[in-house]
Amino acid sequence: MAKLPQSAEALAQLVALPTGATEARGVTVALNCTLKDGCVMSQLPWLEPDAPFPPVSQAWGADDPAPGLLAAGGALDVPTLCRAYRSGIFPWFSAGQPVLWWSPDPRMVLQVADFKLHRSFRKTLAQFIGDAHCEIRVDTAFDTVIQNCADSARPGQDGTWIVPAMVQAYQQLHRAGHAHSVETWVNGELVGGLYAISMGRAVFGESMFAQVSGASKLALAALVALCRHHGVTQIDCQQNTAHLASLGARELPRIEFLDTVAVDAGKLAFDWKFEAVYWVHLLPQTTPA
């Protein structure tokens, strides 16, 4: 649910589309991606549409300019995105860049059993649950949620990674049943939410927004409750942030993360609907309004 930090983002912006003809070898093209200062980095695979992804073990490591960067190019269509997420790969790029594909190691993951309800938020959540004018909805305003996420200012980031091409791609993924919005509504108004990707019972958090304080955290709490109800064990958060760590997320070796994804993605998908009774998985003594 966190994207790459500012330092990696700045480095990613230095990746330039190569010029001149390239020779296809199999289904990928190995390109020398250059930096604007003239330095040459490791070869980065360039993906033609429908090309398979390289093994995630080939992603750039900690000593490379952009750790976790795996490939560039390819397509943002539904089949490609499904293959990517099932392989522990996600797209992230800014305006003017090619599509960049990432698979960082380690991976920030929230084990839903470890979700932390701090005292102050526990009180906020109890008030929300007990107020008949407050509710969680799922998939009733996906387009609005993703656009709000795209428009939200992020500390330490200049602009947004949710460029129009990404918005359109995830709208198509939503219509295919693999992208979902968890929405916080107060007095009939959408005040916050998040969107996530699902492959079977593998869940990947993407982005959140809040128009009032705490609204995105309420959506995340609802997602955790939904996951607990359906036996989902983890939510991918992608990159480490202090905020995610404070909520109980922790880093896992990529191989461990991928092993769980492989199992969960093969399970039967669950019904993305939220019932107020699901709050019992977080606050057993609370009665919904």
C-alpha positions as CSV (number, residue, x, y, z in Angstrom):
1,M,0.0,0.0,0.0
2,A,3.1,2.1,0.1
3,K,5.0,3.0,-3.0
4,L,8.7,3.4,-3.4
5,P,10.4,6.1,-1.3
6,Q,11.5,9.4,-2.7
7,S,15.1,8.4,-3.3
8,A,14.1,5.4,-5.4
9,E,11.4,7.5,-7.1
10,A,14.1,10.0,-8.1
11,L,16.3,7.3,-9.5
12,A,13.5,5.7,-11.3
13,Q,12.8,9.0,-13.1
14,L,16.3,8.8,-14.5
15,V,15.5,5.6,-16.5
16,A,15.2,6.7,-20.1
17,L,13.7,4.9,-23.0
18,P,16.5,3.5,-25.1
19,T,16.9,4.7,-28.7
20,G,17.7,2.8,-31.8
21,A,16.7,-0.6,-32.9
22,T,16.7,-3.6,-30.5
23,E,17.1,-7.2,-31.2
24,A,14.4,-9.5,-29.7
25,R,15.7,-12.6,-28.0
26,G,12.8,-14.8,-27.2
27,V,10.1,-12.7,-25.8
28,T,12.1,-10.0,-24.1
29,V,14.6,-7.5,-25.3
30,A,17.6,-6.7,-23.1
31,L,18.2,-3.0,-23.1
32,N,20.9,-0.8,-21.7
33,C,18.9,1.7,-19.7
34,T,21.0,4.8,-19.3
35,L,21.0,7.6,-16.7
36,K,20.7,11.2,-17.6
37,D,24.2,11.8,-16.3
38,G,25.6,9.3,-18.8
39,C,26.3,6.4,-16.5
40,V,25.2,3.0,-17.6
41,M,23.3,0.8,-15.2
42,S,22.7,-3.0,-15.3
43,Q,20.7,-4.3,-18.2
44,L,17.0,-3.9,-17.7
45,P,14.7,-6.2,-19.6
46,W,12.4,-4.4,-22.0
47,L,9.0,-6.2,-22.3
48,E,7.1,-6.4,-25.5
49,P,3.3,-6.7,-25.1
50,D,2.3,-10.2,-23.9
51,A,5.9,-11.1,-23.0
52,P,6.5,-13.0,-19.8
53,F,8.1,-11.3,-16.9
54,P,11.7,-12.1,-16.0
55,P,12.2,-14.1,-12.8
56,V,11.9,-11.8,-9.8
57,S,15.3,-12.9,-8.7
58,Q,16.6,-10.7,-11.5
59,A,15.2,-7.5,-9.9
60,W,17.7,-4.9,-9.0
61,G,19.1,-5.4,-5.5
62,A,20.1,-3.2,-2.6
63,D,23.3,-2.0,-4.3
64,D,21.6,-0.9,-7.5
65,P,20.2,2.6,-8.1
66,A,16.5,1.5,-7.8
67,P,16.2,-1.7,-5.7
68,G,13.3,-3.8,-6.7
69,L,13.1,-2.6,-10.3
70,L,12.6,-5.7,-12.6
71,A,11.6,-4.6,-16.1
72,A,10.2,-1.9,-18.3
73,G,7.6,-1.8,-21.0
74,G,4.9,-4.4,-21.6
75,A,1.2,-3.6,-21.3
76,L,-1.2,-2.6,-18.5
77,D,-4.0,-4.9,-19.7
78,V,-6.0,-7.2,-17.4
79,P,-4.1,-10.4,-18.3
80,T,-0.7,-8.8,-17.8
81,L,-1.7,-7.2,-14.5
82,C,-3.1,-10.6,-13.2
83,R,0.1,-12.4,-14.2
84,A,2.1,-9.6,-12.5
85,Y,0.3,-9.7,-9.2
86,R,0.3,-13.5,-9.1
87,S,4.1,-13.3,-9.5
88,G,4.6,-10.7,-6.8
89,I,5.2,-7.9,-9.3
90,F,3.5,-4.5,-9.5
91,P,3.7,-1.5,-11.9
92,W,4.8,1.9,-10.7
93,F,5.9,4.8,-12.8
94,S,5.4,8.5,-13.3
95,A,4.3,10.7,-16.1
96,G,6.6,10.6,-19.1
97,Q,8.2,7.2,-18.1
98,P,7.6,3.8,-19.6
99,V,5.7,1.3,-17.5
100,L,8.1,0.1,-14.8
101,W,7.7,-3.2,-13.0
102,W,8.9,-3.8,-9.5
103,S,9.4,-6.7,-7.1
104,P,11.2,-5.5,-4.0
105,D,13.0,-7.7,-1.5
106,P,12.2,-7.6,1.3
107,R,8.4,-7.0,1.0
108,M,6.3,-5.1,3.5
109,V,3.4,-7.2,4.5
110,L,0.6,-6.9,7.0
111,Q,-0.4,-10.1,8.6
112,V,-4.0,-9.5,9.4
113,A,-3.7,-11.2,12.8
114,D,-1.0,-8.6,13.7
115,F,-3.0,-5.5,12.9
116,K,-2.6,-3.0,15.8
117,L,-5.5,-1.2,17.2
118,H,-4.0,1.7,19.2
119,R,-6.1,3.1,22.0
120,S,-7.0,6.3,20.3
121,F,-8.1,4.6,17.1
122,R,-9.9,1.9,19.0
123,K,-12.1,4.7,20.4
124,T,-12.6,6.3,17.0
125,L,-13.5,2.9,15.5
126,A,-16.0,2.2,18.3
127,Q,-17.7,5.5,17.7
128,F,-17.8,4.9,14.0
129,I,-19.4,1.5,14.4
130,G,-22.0,2.8,16.8
131,D,-23.1,5.7,14.6
132,A,-25.9,4.9,12.3
133,H,-24.8,7.6,9.9
134,C,-21.4,5.9,9.4
135,E,-20.8,2.9,7.2
136,I,-18.3,0.9,5.2
137,R,-19.2,0.1,1.6
138,V,-17.3,-2.0,-0.9
139,D,-17.1,-1.5,-4.6
140,T,-19.9,1.2,-4.8
141,A,-17.6,4.0,-5.9
142,F,-14.4,2.5,-7.2
143,D,-13.7,5.1,-9.9
144,T,-14.1,7.9,-7.4
145,V,-11.8,6.2,-4.9
146,I,-9.0,5.6,-7.3
147,Q,-9.3,9.2,-8.7
148,N,-9.2,10.6,-5.1
149,C,-6.1,8.4,-4.5
150,A,-4.5,9.8,-7.6
151,D,-5.3,13.4,-6.6
152,S,-4.1,13.1,-3.0
153,A,-0.8,14.9,-2.2
154,R,1.8,12.6,-0.7
155,P,4.5,13.8,1.7
156,G,7.9,13.7,-0.1
157,Q,6.5,13.0,-3.5
158,D,6.3,15.5,-6.4
159,G,3.1,14.5,-8.3
160,T,1.4,11.1,-8.3
161,W,2.4,7.7,-9.5
162,I,-1.3,7.0,-10.3
163,V,-1.1,8.5,-13.7
164,P,-4.2,8.4,-16.1
165,A,-3.0,5.1,-17.7
166,M,-2.9,3.5,-14.3
167,V,-6.3,4.7,-13.4
168,Q,-7.8,3.3,-16.7
169,A,-5.9,0.0,-16.2
170,Y,-7.2,-0.5,-12.7
171,Q,-10.7,0.5,-13.7
172,Q,-10.6,-2.3,-16.2
173,L,-9.1,-4.6,-13.5
174,H,-12.1,-3.6,-11.3
175,R,-14.6,-4.5,-14.0
176,A,-12.8,-7.9,-14.3
177,G,-13.4,-8.5,-10.6
178,H,-9.8,-8.2,-9.4
179,A,-9.7,-4.6,-8.1
180,H,-11.9,-3.5,-5.2
181,S,-12.6,-0.3,-3.2
182,V,-13.2,-0.2,0.5
183,E,-15.1,3.0,1.3
184,T,-15.7,5.1,4.4
185,W,-19.0,6.9,4.2
186,V,-20.4,9.4,6.7
187,N,-23.8,11.1,6.4
188,G,-24.1,9.7,2.9
189,E,-20.8,11.2,1.7
190,L,-17.6,9.3,0.7
191,V,-14.9,10.7,3.0
192,G,-12.1,8.2,2.6
193,G,-11.1,4.8,1.3
194,L,-8.6,2.5,-0.3
195,Y,-8.4,0.2,-3.3
196,A,-6.8,-3.2,-3.3
197,I,-6.2,-6.0,-5.8
198,S,-7.3,-9.6,-5.2
199,M,-6.1,-12.8,-6.9
200,G,-8.0,-15.7,-5.3
201,R,-7.4,-15.0,-1.6
202,A,-4.2,-13.1,-2.1
203,V,-4.8,-9.4,-1.3
204,F,-2.6,-6.5,-2.4
205,G,-3.1,-3.1,-0.9
206,E,-2.5,-0.2,-3.4
207,S,-3.4,3.3,-2.2
208,M,-5.6,5.2,0.3
209,F,-7.1,8.6,0.6
210,A,-8.8,10.6,3.4
211,Q,-10.9,13.8,3.2
212,V,-11.4,13.7,7.0
213,S,-8.9,12.6,9.6
214,G,-8.8,8.8,10.1
215,A,-11.1,7.9,7.2
216,S,-8.5,5.9,5.4
217,K,-7.5,4.1,8.5
218,L,-11.1,3.1,9.1
219,A,-11.2,1.7,5.5
220,L,-8.0,-0.3,6.3
221,A,-9.5,-1.6,9.5
222,A,-12.6,-2.7,7.5
223,L,-10.3,-4.5,5.0
224,V,-8.6,-6.3,7.9
225,A,-11.9,-7.4,9.4
226,L,-13.1,-8.6,5.9
227,C,-9.9,-10.5,5.5
228,R,-10.1,-12.1,8.9
229,H,-13.7,-13.1,8.3
230,H,-12.7,-14.9,5.0
231,G,-9.5,-16.5,6.3
232,V,-7.1,-14.2,4.3
233,T,-3.8,-14.1,6.2
234,Q,-1.9,-11.2,4.7
235,I,-2.2,-8.0,2.9
236,D,0.7,-6.9,0.7
237,C,1.9,-3.4,1.5
238,Q,4.8,-3.4,-0.9
239,Q,7.2,-1.0,0.7
240,N,8.2,-0.2,4.3
241,T,6.9,3.0,5.9
242,A,6.8,4.0,9.6
243,H,3.0,4.4,9.4
244,L,2.5,0.8,8.1
245,A,4.9,-0.5,10.7
246,S,3.0,1.3,13.4
247,L,-0.1,-0.7,12.3
248,G,1.6,-4.0,12.6
249,A,3.1,-4.5,9.1
250,R,6.6,-5.9,8.8
251,E,9.1,-6.9,6.2
252,L,9.3,-10.4,4.9
253,P,11.9,-12.0,2.6
254,R,10.5,-11.9,-0.9
255,I,10.6,-15.7,-1.3
256,E,8.5,-16.1,1.8
257,F,6.0,-13.6,0.6
258,L,5.8,-15.3,-2.8
259,D,5.3,-18.7,-1.3
260,T,2.2,-17.4,0.5
261,V,0.9,-15.6,-2.6
262,A,1.2,-18.8,-4.7
263,V,-0.9,-20.7,-2.2
264,D,-3.5,-17.9,-1.6
265,A,-3.9,-17.0,-5.3
266,G,-4.9,-20.6,-6.0
267,K,-7.8,-20.5,-3.5
268,L,-11.4,-19.7,-4.3
269,A,-12.0,-15.9,-4.4
270,F,-14.2,-14.6,-1.5
271,D,-17.2,-12.3,-1.8
272,W,-16.1,-8.6,-1.5
273,K,-19.0,-7.4,0.6
274,F,-18.8,-5.9,4.0
275,E,-21.3,-6.6,6.7
276,A,-21.3,-4.7,10.0
277,V,-21.0,-8.0,11.9
278,Y,-17.5,-8.3,10.6
279,W,-16.4,-5.7,13.0
280,V,-16.5,-8.4,15.7
281,H,-13.1,-9.6,14.3
282,L,-11.6,-6.3,15.6
283,L,-13.8,-5.2,18.5
284,P,-15.6,-8.3,19.9
285,Q,-17.6,-6.3,22.4
286,T,-18.9,-3.7,20.0
287,T,-22.5,-3.7,18.7
288,P,-23.0,-2.1,15.3
289,A,-25.6,0.6,15.1
